[in-house]
């Protein structure tokens, strides 16, 4: 059986993206930095790190972002486990996402990237 999970991205709350990016670029091997806004926050994807700056909202509680091939499979597994959907599936600039609180209290964002 192949895993539905493509990658896991650690969420890092920072006060200033510009100050934080150089360290995370070096740690991740100097990848391209992808910047994008989401609601009132500014985000920068630096390798396996998602830097989040601005009002945190649901982002502060999230343990990580998990990239998946099929969000439907995630929803089915979450339902069987009794997880709570914190933020229903919605379209965002880089795909479709949902946020769920697992029965153990861990909170994850699940993202099915576009294309």
Secondary structure by P-SEA (a helix, b strand, c coil): ccccccbbbbbbbbccccccaaaaaaaacccbbbbbbcccbbbbbccccccccccccccccccbbbbbccaaaaaaaaaaacccccccccccccccbbbbbccccbbbbbbbccc
